C-alpha cells in the first residue's frame, strides 16, 4: 500500500468505529466524545502498526513521542477532530485526520468526513468547485470566532459562516462550501496537518496569518493561527488581517 492508501485506510477504520459507536445510542455528549477519541485512536494505531510499524505516531490521544523530532517519517493524527460536535448527534461537522510528515514536509494525508461518507486524500487530490458567486464566505469557529475574521470579512464584504471542527472548516473550502477559513487563538498541529495537506494538494493557499509558512512536526505542538483560502483571495485576506492587527495611531 502507498502512504496515501495507508492514510485513507486508517481514516476509514476510525470513521467506521466512530459511526458505529454513535449509532449505538448508548452514550451522548462528553461520554460519547471521550469514548470516540479512544476508539478512533485505537483503530488508527492498529492500521499504522500493521502497515508502517517502523514509523513514529504523533497523536492528540497519546503521549508525545519525542523520537519524532529526529525521525524521518512521522504520522500526525487527530483521531476525532471535533469531539464536542461528535457528541452532539446528529451534528455532521467533525472529522478524522491522518497525515504523514516525511523528509521535512507533509507528504500524504487523508481526512475522513464520516457524516458525508467521504474521505478526501492528497492523491488523487480533490477538485475545488468554481466560486459560487455572490459574497465570499469565511468559515469560522462556532464557539470562538476570532476578531480578525470579522476584520477580514468587513474588508472583503464577506459572510462569516460558523462551523465545528477545524478539519470540517478546512475541507469546507476544499469542497466549495466556503471560500476561506480564518483562525486565530491557537490550535495544535494535529488539528490541521491532514486537512492542510489536502488543501495544498487541491491548489488552495494555506499559511499563517502573517503569510509565513506552516511548519509541522515542530518541537512545540502548538500552532498559533491559520488561513486557508482560494488563491485569488489570499493577498486581500492577508492584507486585511495585517491592517487589522496594527495598533491604532
C-alpha positions in Angstrom: 0.0 0.0 0.0 1.2 3.5 -0.7 1.4 6.1 2.1 -1.8 7.7 0.8 -3.6 4.4 0.8 -2.4 3.7 4.4 -3.6 7.2 5.5 -7.0 6.5 3.9 -7.3 3.0 5.4 -6.5 4.4 8.9 -9.0 7.3 8.5 -11.7 4.9 7.2 -11.1 2.5 10.1 -11.6 5.3 12.6 -14.6 6.6 10.8 -16.3 3.2 10.9 -15.7 2.8 14.6 -16.9 6.4 15.3 -20.0 6.0 13.2 -20.9 2.7 14.8 -20.4 4.0 18.3 -22.6 7.0 17.7 -25.3 4.9 16.1 -25.5 2.6 19.1 -27.0 5.4 21.0 -25.7 4.2 24.4 -23.6 7.3 25.0 -24.2 11.0 24.4 -22.3 14.3 25.0 -19.0 14.2 26.7 -19.1 10.5 27.4 -19.6 9.8 23.7 -16.8 12.1 22.8 -14.4 10.5 25.2 -15.3 7.0 24.0 -14.9 8.2 20.4 -11.5 9.7 21.0 -10.2 6.4 22.5 -11.8 4.1 20.0 -10.7 6.1 16.9 -7.1 6.3 18.2 -7.0 2.6 18.7 -8.4 2.0 15.2 -5.8 4.2 13.6 -2.9 2.9 15.7 -3.8 -0.7 14.6 -3.6 0.2 10.9 -0.4 2.1 11.3 1.2 -0.6 13.4 0.4 -3.2 10.8 1.2 -1.2 7.7 4.0 1.1 8.8 5.4 -0.4 12.0 8.7 1.5 11.9 7.1 5.0 11.8 6.5 7.3 14.7 3.0 8.4 15.6 2.3 11.9 16.9 -1.4 11.8 18.0 -3.6 14.0 20.1 -4.6 10.9 22.1 -1.2 9.7 23.0 1.9 10.9 25.0 4.1 12.9 22.7 6.8 10.5 21.4 9.8 12.8 21.2 11.6 10.4 18.8 9.5 12.2 16.2 11.9 15.1 16.3 14.7 13.1 14.7 12.6 10.6 12.8 12.3 10.7 9.0 8.7 9.6 9.0 6.0 10.8 11.5 2.2 10.3 11.3 0.4 13.3 12.6 -3.0 12.1 13.8 -6.2 13.6 15.2 -8.4 10.5 15.7 -11.5 12.7 16.3 -11.4 16.3 15.3 -14.4 18.0 16.7 -15.1 15.9 19.8 -17.8 18.2 21.0 -19.6 18.2 17.7 -19.4 14.4 17.5 -21.0 14.2 21.0 -23.9 16.3 19.7 -25.6 13.9 17.3 -26.6 14.3 14.6 -24.2 17.2 14.0 -22.1 16.4 10.9 -19.1 18.8 11.4 -16.4 16.5 12.7 -13.6 14.6 11.0 -10.7 12.2 11.3 -7.2 13.4 10.4 -4.3 11.2 9.3 -1.2 12.8 7.8 2.3 11.7 7.1 5.2 14.1 7.6 8.3 12.9 5.8 11.6 14.5 4.9 10.6 17.8 6.4 7.1 18.3 4.9 3.6 16.8 4.8 3.9 14.0 2.3 0.5 12.3 2.3 -2.8 12.7 4.1 -6.5 11.6 4.4 -9.4 13.4 6.0 -12.5 11.3 6.7 -15.8 13.2 6.9 -18.0 10.3 8.2 -21.2 12.3 8.1 -20.8 12.6 4.4 -19.4 9.1 3.8 -16.3 10.8 2.3 -12.6 10.5 2.6 -10.5 13.3 1.0 -6.9 12.4 0.1 -3.9 14.2 -1.3 -3.6 11.8 -4.2 -5.7 12.0 -6.2 -6.3 15.5 -5.0 -9.9 16.8 -4.8 -11.0 19.3 -7.4 -12.2 22.6 -5.8 -15.5 23.7 -7.3 -15.7 27.1 -9.0 -16.7 30.0 -6.8 -20.4 30.1 -6.2 -20.7 33.8 -6.9 -22.0 36.4 -4.5 -20.3 37.4 -1.3 -17.3 35.4 -0.2 -17.9 33.0 2.7 -15.4 32.8 5.5 -15.6 29.7 7.8 -15.0 30.5 11.5 -15.3 28.7 14.8 -18.9 28.4 16.0 -17.8 28.7 19.6 -15.0 31.3 19.4 -14.9 33.2 16.1 -11.7 35.4 16.1 -12.0 39.2 15.9 -9.5 39.1 13.0 -12.1 37.1 10.9 -14.6 39.9 11.4 -12.0 42.4 10.2 -11.3 40.3 7.1 -15.0 39.8 6.4 -15.5 43.6 6.5 -12.6 44.2 4.1 -14.0 41.7 1.6 -17.7 42.3 2.3 -17.7 38.6 3.2 -20.2 36.5 5.2 -19.0 34.7 8.3 -20.1 31.0 8.4 -19.8 29.3 11.8 -18.8 25.6 11.7 -17.5 23.0 14.0 -14.1 21.2 13.8 -11.0 22.6 12.1 -11.0 19.7 9.7 -14.6 20.4 8.7 -13.8 24.1 8.1 -10.7 23.5 6.0 -12.4 20.9 3.9 -15.4 23.2 3.5 -13.1 25.4 1.5 -11.9 22.3 -0.4 -15.5 21.3 -1.1 -16.5 24.8 -2.2 -18.8 25.3 0.8 -16.6 28.2 2.0 -14.1 30.4 0.3 -11.7 30.8 3.2 -11.1 29.7 6.8 -9.6 32.3 9.2 -8.4 31.1 12.6 -6.6 32.8 15.4 -6.2 31.9 19.1 -4.2 28.7 18.5 -4.7 25.1 17.7 -2.5 22.0 17.7 -0.5 20.7 14.8 -2.8 17.6 14.5 -5.8 19.9 14.2 -4.7 21.0 10.8 -1.9 18.8 9.4 -4.1 16.4 7.3 -6.7 18.9 6.1 -3.9 21.4 5.2 -2.1 18.7 3.2 -5.3 18.0 1.3 -5.9 21.8 0.8 -2.4 22.2 -0.6 -2.8 19.2 -2.9 -6.1 20.8 -4.2 -4.2 24.0 -5.0 -5.5 26.2 -2.1 -3.4 28.6 -0.1 -2.7 27.6 3.5 -0.4 29.8 5.5 0.0 31.5 8.9 -2.0 34.8 9.3 1.2 36.7 8.8 1.8 34.9 5.5 4.6 32.8 6.8 4.8 29.0 6.1 3.0 26.5 8.2 5.6 24.2 10.0 4.6 20.7 11.2 6.4 18.2 13.4 8.0 21.1 15.3 9.1 20.7 18.9 6.1 22.7 20.2 2.8 21.1 19.2 1.1 24.5 19.3 0.2 26.3 16.0 -0.9 29.9 16.7 -3.1 30.7 13.7 -4.1 29.6 10.2 -5.5 30.9 6.9 -6.8 28.5 4.2 -8.4 30.1 1.2 -8.8 30.2 -2.6 -5.6 31.6 -4.0 -7.2 34.6 -5.6 -8.4 35.8 -2.1 -5.1 35.3 -0.4 -3.5 38.7 -0.9 -6.6 40.6 0.1 -7.2 38.5 3.2 -3.6 38.7 4.4 -3.7 42.5 3.8 -6.9 42.8 5.8 -5.5 40.7 8.6 -2.3 42.7 8.6 -4.1 46.0 8.7 -6.4 44.8 11.5 -3.5 43.8 13.6 -1.8 47.2 13.5 -2.1 49.3 16.7 -4.1 52.5 16.3 -2.0 55.6 15.6 
